[in-house]
Amino acid sequence: MHKNSYSPGILQYIPFFYVIWSDDLVTVSELNVVQNAIAKDATLSKKDRKQLVDWLDTTRPPSNDELKKWKRAINQASVKLIESDTYPLTNFSQRVVCHYQEECPLNEQLKHIEINLGIQPNHYNHLFDVEVVHEPTSNYYSASEIDSLLKGAHALDIDTFRETLKNPIFKWQVHRKKEEFRKIVLDQVQFLAQKGYGAWAYPEAYGGKDNMQGYAYMFENMMYVDGSLTIKFGVQFGLFGGSIQKLGTKKHHDAYLKRTGEAKLLGCFAMTETGHGSNVRGIKTTATYDKDTDSIVVHTPGKNDNKEYIGNALHSKMATVFAQLIVAGKNQGVHAVLVPVRNEKHELLPGVTIKDNGYKLGLNGVDNGKIWFDQVSVPRANLLDRYGEITEDGRYHSQIKNPNKRFFTMLGTLVGGRICVARAGLGGAKFALAVAINHALKRRQFNDSIKVQEDLLMDYPTHQLRLTPLIASAYVYDIVLNKVMETYCDENQPDKRKVETQVAGLKSIITWYANSTIQECREACGGKGYLLENRIADLKGDVDIFTTFEGDNTVLLLLAAKGVLSDFRAEFNSAGFASVLKIISMQLSDTLTTINPIYSNKVDKEHLYNPKFHKHAFTYRTRRLTYTLAMRIRDYIKKGVPSYQAFLKVQTHLLALGKAYSHELAYTLFTDFTETITDEKNRQLFKQLGTLYALHEIRRDASWYLEQGYMGSNKSKAIRQRVERLCTELRPHVKVLVDGFGIPEHCMTAPIA
C-alpha cells in the first residue's frame, strides 16, 4: 500500500477526469453522463461527490497544477494500461486504486462512463507515462458473423465460389507479356464455365440457375484473384451472353445461350466506336436489311466508325454488334445483331478486320481490340429482336412504338452490368483496404523516449482518419449494391426506370470511391504498396477504367440527375425538357423553409449521431439542389434559350445533384438494412459505421452546407471532430472489419498482408 493525497473514491475517477479534461471535445451532454454516474455511485462519500462535481464545472475547470497532480498520482502507481481489456480505462483505474489501497473493487459506474462516452485507448494511451500493453485488434466482434450479414441469403453460393478459387489455376503472379497473360485468363474463364459459373444468371433450361444476384457477388470475389479475370468473365457471360439473353428471343437462346455459358462459343460486345463512346444513339455502324437476300448487311461507313476497346475481340468467334438498323430505307434506330467474326479454325471471316488495342494502363489480361465490318452479310434471324423485329415480308415491327422509349428500354436491360462493375470496383477497394490495414497493424515507426517500442501505424490518428471512413463506406456500398440488384431482379417491378437511375448514380460514386480508396491504401503502405507483389499497384491500373466503361461516370451522373428531375417518369430528349420542369414545379410546390439557427449550430453527440439528422441533411441537399436546378432551367427557357443549351449551362449543377442523390440513396438503403439486423451488438456496430459514413460525407461537402446556412462553423467543426472520434472508437475493431469482408485466405497473396 502506498500513500497519496486522494481518497479511494476520488482516486478511481482521476484517470477518467484526466482524459476528459485533456480532450477538447468535451460537451455538455458528455459531462451529464459523468455527473449522472457520480450521482448513482454508492461508493462515494458526500464530500467526494461534491469534489468530483466541482471538477466538472466548465466555467471553473481544474487548474494546470491539479492536472499535473492527477498525472503524478497515476504515473507513480506504475501500473500497466492493457488495451485488450473489455473495459481498459475502468480496469486501469482499478489497478491505480489497488496500488494505493487494500481494497479496490471494480466500479460499475466507471464502466457506464467508458461505454457511453465511447472512450477508447487511442484517446488516452499517449497521455499517461505508463507501459501500454498493445493489442493490434479486439475480438469483441466476430468477422464470420459480419461476413454472414453481408452474404445474406447467398452465403452458400458465395462460400462455394470462394472454395473454387482455391484451384492452382487462380494463383496470382506477375505477368509481363500480354499474350501469355491473356491465355492464362482465358483458361481461368473456361475453368469457371466448366464449373457452371458462366451460366449462373441464365435460365435453368440453358444450364443456368437464373441467379443474377449470386452472379453479381462473383465479380467482387474474382477481383481478389485478378481484375482481368473479372472483366473477361463479365464480357463473355454478362455482356455477350447477357445481350443474347436480354435482347434476343427463344430462337437465339436455343442456338447460342448454352454454348455461351459453357464458354464453347466465345463472344464480344461491340457497342463503343472510336468516334462515339457514351452517345450510343449516335453510333455510325449500319445494319441494312436486304429484302432480296433476306439478310442484314453490317458495315463500318467511315474512318472513325470502327468498334473500339472491344473486350474478348482477339478470342471471339461472334460479336453482338450495335448498329443503326435500316429497313426499307428508314432508320429504325440502334439495334443489336449477332455477327460471326471467325471460323472454327479461328480465322477472320471475309469482310471482318480486327486489330489488337495493345497494352493498356491495366487489365492487360483482357484482349481488347478494334473491329471493322466491310459489307458483312448475316441472316435476318441474327437480329436480336426482343424489342424490334423484321417480319418475313420485310417490314419492321416493334411493340414499343416510340423510338426513344424503345432505345432506352433496350439499354435498360443491360443495367445489371453496371451493378457488376460497381461490385467489382468495391472488391478492389476491399482488397486494398485489407492489405493496408493488415500492414498498419504490423508496421511500426516513431516513438518517444518512454515507450519500449515504436507505435503501430494504425495507432496514429492520421492513419485512422485516412482509412477508417473508407472501411465504413465499403460496408455501406456492399449493402446498397445487394439491395439494388435485388430490386433489379424483381420481376414484380416491370418499370425499371427507377432502378436505372439509382444504378447510374451508384455506379459512379462507388467506382470513384474504389479508385480513391486504392490510391489512399497505396500511400498508406508507403513503398511496399508500390511493389507489384503486394497487389495494390495492379488494382490501381485495373480499377481505373471502371469509372469509364459500362457508362462514363460523369455522363451517368447527368443521367441520374435527369432521373431525379423527372421523378423517374419523363423521357429525356430535346422535346421533353419543358414537361420535366412542370413535374418538378408540382413536386416542389412546398417552399423550402429557412433552417432554424438553433438547429444549424446544434453540436451535441445525440444530435450528430442521430440518423434523423443524417437523413435530413442528405434529403435537404438533394431537394435544395433539385429545386434550384429546376428554377435555373426554367429561367433559361423563359429567356428563349433552347432546352438542350439550357441543360448544358447547368451541367455542373446536374453533377452536384447526381452525387447528392446517390449518397442520400446509399445512406437510406444502408440504414434500412441496419434496422433488420436482429443481433443487438452487430446492429450497433453497423449503426456506428453508418454514422461515420454520413458524417464523413456531410463533412466533405461542408462548404455547400455552410453556404446554404444549413450549419454554422461550430457545427462543421464538431462534425470534423466527431469523424476523428469515431475513427478512434473503431480502431480496436479494424482488423475484424476487414476480415469481415470475407476475402479468402488463399486469395490474400500480398506478402505485407
Long-range contacts (C-beta under 8 A, 24 or more apart in sequence): 1-100, 1-101, 1-102, 2-76, 2-77, 2-99, 2-100, 3-100, 4-73, 4-76, 4-100, 5-69, 5-73, 6-73, 7-45, 7-47, 7-48, 8-97, 8-100, 8-101, 8-103, 8-104, 9-41, 9-43, 9-44, 9-45, 9-48, 10-48, 10-51, 10-52, 11-73, 11-96, 11-97, 11-100, 11-101, 12-43, 12-93, 12-94, 12-96, 12-97, 12-104, 12-107, 12-110, 13-38, 13-52, 13-93, 13-110, 14-70, 14-73, 14-74, 14-93, 14-96, 15-74, 15-89, 15-92, 15-93, 15-96, 15-124, 15-128, 16-89, 16-93, 16-110, 16-113, 16-114, 16-119, 17-52, 17-55, 17-62, 17-70, 18-67, 18-70, 18-71, 18-74, 18-124, 18-127, 18-128, 19-89, 19-119, 19-123, 19-124, 19-127, 20-117, 21-61, 21-62, 21-67, 22-67, 22-124, 22-127, 23-123, 25-721, 25-722, 25-725, 26-58, 27-603, 27-604, 27-605, 28-58, 28-604, 29-604, 29-605, 29-606, 30-117, 30-605, 31-56, 31-58, 33-112, 33-113, 33-116, 33-117, 34-113, 34-117, 37-109, 37-110, 37-112, 37-113, 38-109, 40-109, 41-107, 41-109, 43-105, 43-107, 71-127, 71-128, 71-129, 74-128, 74-130, 75-128, 75-129, 75-130, 77-130, 78-130, 79-130, 80-130, 80-131, 80-132, 80-133, 81-121, 81-125, 81-128, 81-130, 81-131, 81-132, 81-133, 82-133, 82-135, 83-121, 83-125, 83-132, 83-133, 83-134, 83-135, 83-732, 84-133, 84-135, 84-138, 86-140, 87-111, 87-114, 87-115, 88-114, 88-121, 89-114, 89-119, 89-121, 89-124, 90-114, 118-725, 118-729, 120-728, 120-729, 120-731, 120-732, 121-732, 122-459, 122-461, 122-464, 122-728, 122-731, 123-725, 123-728, 125-459, 129-450, 131-452, 132-451, 134-456, 134-459, 135-732, 136-441, 136-442, 136-456, 136-458, 136-735, 137-441, 137-732, 137-733, 137-734, 137-735, 137-736, 138-732, 138-733, 138-736, 139-736, 140-732, 140-733, 140-736, 141-681, 141-682, 141-685, 141-733, 141-736, 141-737, 141-740, 142-736, 143-736, 143-737, 143-739, 143-740, 145-679, 145-682, 145-740, 146-682, 146-685, 146-736, 146-737, 146-739, 146-740, 147-739, 147-740, 147-741, 147-742, 149-677, 149-682, 149-686, 150-475, 150-478, 150-479, 150-482, 150-740, 150-741, 150-742, 151-217, 151-742, 152-482, 154-213, 154-214, 154-217, 157-211, 157-214, 157-217, 158-214, 158-217, 158-221, 158-742, 161-197, 161-217, 161-218, 161-221, 162-221, 162-742, 162-744, 162-747, 164-192, 164-195, 164-197, 165-221, 165-222, 165-224, 165-225, 165-744, 165-746, 165-747, 166-744, 166-746, 167-191, 170-225, 170-226, 170-229, 170-747, 171-749, 172-225, 172-226, 172-535, 172-747, 172-749, 174-532, 174-533, 175-364, 175-365, 178-358, 178-359, 178-364, 178-365, 181-228, 181-364, 181-365, 182-228, 182-314, 182-315, 182-364, 182-365, 182-366, 182-367, 184-365, 185-226, 185-228, 185-229, 185-232, 185-365, 185-366, 186-232, 186-315, 188-225, 188-226, 188-229, 189-229, 189-232, 189-233, 189-236, 189-263, 190-263, 192-233, 193-236, 193-237, 193-261, 193-262, 193-263, 194-262, 194-263, 198-233, 198-236, 198-237, 198-241, 198-260, 198-261, 198-262, 198-263, 199-237, 199-241, 199-257, 199-258, 199-260, 199-261, 199-262, 200-237, 201-237, 201-238, 201-242, 201-245, 201-416, 202-241, 202-245, 202-257, 202-258, 202-261, 203-245, 203-253, 203-257, 205-253, 206-253, 206-257, 206-258, 206-261, 207-258, 207-261, 207-262, 208-261, 212-416, 212-485, 212-488, 212-489, 213-482, 213-485, 213-486, 213-489, 215-420, 216-416, 216-419, 216-420, 216-423, 216-481, 216-485, 217-423, 219-420, 219-421, 219-423, 219-424, 219-427, 220-423, 220-424, 220-426, 220-427, 220-430, 221-427, 221-744, 221-747, 222-424, 222-427, 223-424, 223-427, 223-428, 223-431, 223-539, 224-427, 224-431, 224-743, 224-744, 224-747, 224-748, 225-747, 226-365, 226-538, 226-542, 227-362, 227-363, 227-365, 227-424, 227-428, 227-538, 227-539, 227-541, 227-542, 227-543, 228-363, 228-364, 228-365, 228-366, 228-542, 229-365, 230-424, 230-427, 231-311, 231-363, 231-366, 231-424, 231-542, 232-311, 232-312, 232-365, 232-366, 232-367, 234-417, 234-420, 234-421, 234-424, 235-268, 235-269, 235-311, 235-312, 235-366, 236-260, 236-263, 236-266, 236-267, 236-312, 237-261, 238-416, 238-417, 238-420, 239-268, 239-269, 239-311, 239-320, 239-414, 239-417, 240-267, 240-268, 240-269, 240-312, 240-316, 240-318, 240-319, 240-320, 241-267, 242-414, 242-416, 242-417, 243-269, 243-320, 243-336, 243-384, 243-414, 244-320, 244-338, 244-384, 246-386, 246-413, 246-414, 247-320, 247-336, 247-384, 247-386, 247-387, 247-410, 247-413, 248-338, 248-384, 248-385, 248-386, 249-384, 249-385, 249-386, 251-381, 252-338, 252-384, 256-318, 256-338, 265-317, 265-318, 266-312, 266-315, 266-316, 266-317, 266-318, 267-312, 267-316, 267-317, 267-318, 267-319, 267-320, 268-310, 268-311, 268-312, 268-313, 268-316, 268-318, 268-319, 268-320, 268-341, 268-371, 269-310, 269-311, 269-312, 269-319, 269-320, 270-307, 270-310, 270-319, 270-320, 270-321, 270-322, 270-339, 270-371, 271-307, 271-320, 271-322, 272-307, 272-308, 272-309, 272-310, 273-304, 273-305, 273-306, 273-307, 273-308, 274-304, 274-305, 274-306, 274-308, 274-370, 275-302, 275-304, 275-305, 276-305, 277-552, 278-551, 278-552, 278-555, 280-322, 280-334, 280-411, 281-333, 281-334, 281-407, 283-322, 283-323, 283-324, 283-334, 284-324, 285-321, 285-322, 285-323, 285-324, 285-373, 286-323, 286-324, 286-326, 287-321, 287-323, 287-324, 287-325, 287-326, 287-335, 287-337, 287-383, 288-326, 289-325, 289-326, 289-327, 289-328, 289-380, 289-390, 289-394, 289-396, 290-377, 291-328, 291-394, 293-377, 294-379, 294-380, 294-394, 295-377, 295-378, 295-379, 295-380, 296-325, 296-337, 296-377, 296-378, 296-379, 296-380, 296-382, 296-383, 296-390, 297-375, 297-376, 297-377, 298-323, 298-337, 298-339, 298-373, 298-375, 298-376, 298-377, 298-378, 299-373, 299-374, 299-375, 299-376, 300-372, 300-373, 300-374, 306-370, 306-371, 306-372, 307-370, 307-371, 307-372, 308-357, 308-370, 309-357, 309-368, 309-549, 310-368, 310-369, 310-370, 310-371, 311-366, 311-367, 311-368, 312-366, 312-367, 313-354, 313-356, 313-357, 313-367, 313-368, 313-369, 313-370, 313-371, 314-354, 314-356, 314-367, 314-369, 315-367, 316-341, 316-342, 317-341, 317-342, 317-343, 317-344, 317-346, 319-371, 320-384, 321-373, 325-383, 325-388, 325-396, 327-390, 327-394, 327-395, 327-396, 328-394, 328-395, 328-396, 330-396, 332-388, 332-396, 332-398, 332-403, 333-388, 333-403, 333-406, 333-407, 334-407, 334-410, 335-383, 335-384, 335-388, 335-410, 336-383, 336-384, 336-410, 337-378, 337-382, 337-383, 337-384, 338-378, 338-382, 338-384, 339-373, 339-376, 339-378, 339-382, 340-378, 341-371, 349-376, 350-376, 351-375, 351-376, 352-376, 360-541, 360-545, 361-541, 361-544, 361-545, 362-538, 362-540, 362-541, 362-542, 362-543, 362-544, 362-545, 363-541, 363-542, 363-545, 402-571, 404-571, 404-573, 405-571, 408-571, 412-496, 412-497, 412-500, 415-488, 415-496, 415-499, 415-500, 415-503, 416-485, 416-488, 417-550, 418-503, 418-504, 418-507, 418-550, 418-551, 418-556, 419-481, 419-484, 419-485, 419-488, 419-503, 419-506, 419-507, 421-507, 421-511, 421-546, 421-549, 421-550, 422-477, 422-481, 422-503, 422-506, 422-507, 422-510, 422-511, 422-546, 423-481, 424-543, 424-546, 425-510, 425-511, 425-513, 425-514, 425-515, 425-543, 425-546, 426-474, 426-477, 426-478, 426-481, 426-510, 426-514, 428-514, 428-518, 428-539, 428-542, 428-543, 428-546, 429-470, 429-474, 429-513, 429-514, 429-517, 429-518, 429-543, 430-474, 430-738, 430-741, 430-743, 431-535, 431-539, 431-743, 431-747, 432-517, 432-518, 432-521, 432-522, 432-535, 432-536, 432-539, 433-467, 433-470, 433-471, 433-474, 433-517, 433-521, 433-738, 433-741, 434-738, 434-739, 434-741, 434-743, 434-748, 434-753, 435-521, 435-525, 435-529, 435-534, 435-535, 435-536, 435-748, 435-750, 435-752, 435-753, 436-467, 436-520, 436-521, 436-524, 436-525, 436-529, 436-536, 437-467, 437-471, 437-734, 437-735, 437-737, 437-738, 438-735, 438-738, 438-752, 438-753, 439-524, 439-525, 439-528, 439-529, 439-752, 439-753, 440-467, 440-524, 441-734, 441-735, 442-752, 443-752, 457-524, 458-731, 458-734, 459-731, 461-724, 461-727, 461-728, 463-524, 464-724, 464-727, 464-728, 464-730, 464-731, 464-734, 465-723, 465-724, 465-727, 466-520, 466-524, 467-520, 467-521, 467-524, 467-734, 468-692, 468-726, 468-727, 468-730, 468-731, 468-734, 469-692, 469-693, 469-696, 469-723, 469-727, 470-513, 470-517, 470-520, 470-521, 471-689, 471-730, 471-734, 471-737, 471-738, 472-689, 472-690, 472-692, 472-693, 472-696, 472-730, 473-513, 473-517, 473-693, 473-696, 474-517, 474-741, 475-670, 475-686, 475-689, 475-693, 475-737, 476-666, 476-667, 476-670, 476-689, 476-690, 476-693, 477-506, 477-510, 477-513, 477-666, 479-669, 479-670, 479-673, 480-506, 480-665, 480-666, 480-669, 480-670, 481-506, 481-510, 483-669, 483-672, 483-673, 484-669, 497-563, 497-568, 497-569, 498-563, 498-568, 500-563, 501-559, 501-560, 501-563, 501-564, 501-568, 502-560, 502-665, 504-551, 504-556, 504-557, 504-559, 504-560, 504-563, 504-658, 505-556, 505-557, 505-560, 505-658, 505-659, 505-661, 505-662, 505-665, 506-662, 506-665, 506-666, 507-550, 507-551, 507-553, 507-556, 508-547, 508-553, 508-554, 508-556, 508-557, 508-560, 508-658, 508-659, 508-662, 509-659, 509-662, 509-663, 509-666, 511-543, 511-546, 511-547, 511-553, 512-547, 512-553, 514-543, 514-546, 515-540, 515-543, 515-544, 515-546, 515-547, 518-543, 525-752, 528-752, 529-752, 533-750, 533-751, 534-750, 534-751, 534-752, 534-753, 535-749, 535-750, 536-750, 554-655, 556-658, 557-654, 557-655, 557-658, 557-659, 557-662, 558-651, 558-654, 558-655, 558-658, 559-658, 560-658, 560-661, 560-662, 561-629, 561-654, 561-655, 561-657, 561-658, 561-661, 562-654, 564-622, 564-626, 564-657, 564-658, 564-661, 565-626, 565-629, 565-630, 565-657, 574-642, 574-643, 574-644, 575-643, 577-633, 577-637, 577-643, 577-644, 577-646, 577-647, 578-637, 578-643, 581-630, 581-633, 581-634, 581-637, 584-626, 584-627, 584-630, 585-630, 585-634, 587-626, 588-623, 588-626, 588-627, 588-630, 592-620, 592-623, 592-624, 592-627, 594-709, 595-620, 595-708, 595-709, 595-710, 597-712, 600-709, 600-710, 600-711, 600-712, 600-715, 601-711, 601-712, 601-714, 601-715, 602-715, 603-714, 603-715, 603-718, 605-722, 608-695, 608-718, 608-719, 608-722, 609-691, 609-722, 611-671, 611-687, 611-690, 611-691, 611-694, 614-667, 614-671, 614-690, 614-691, 614-694, 614-695, 614-698, 615-664, 615-667, 615-668, 615-671, 617-694, 617-698, 617-705, 617-710, 618-660, 618-663, 618-664, 618-667, 618-668, 618-694, 618-697, 618-698, 619-664, 620-710, 621-660, 621-664, 621-701, 621-704, 621-705, 621-710, 622-657, 622-660, 622-661, 622-664, 624-708, 625-653, 625-656, 625-657, 625-660, 626-657, 628-653, 629-653, 629-654, 629-657, 656-704, 660-701, 663-697, 666-693, 667-693, 667-694, 667-697, 685-733, 688-726, 688-729, 688-730, 689-730, 691-726, 692-723, 692-726, 692-727, 692-730, 695-719, 695-722, 695-723, 695-726, 696-723, 699-723
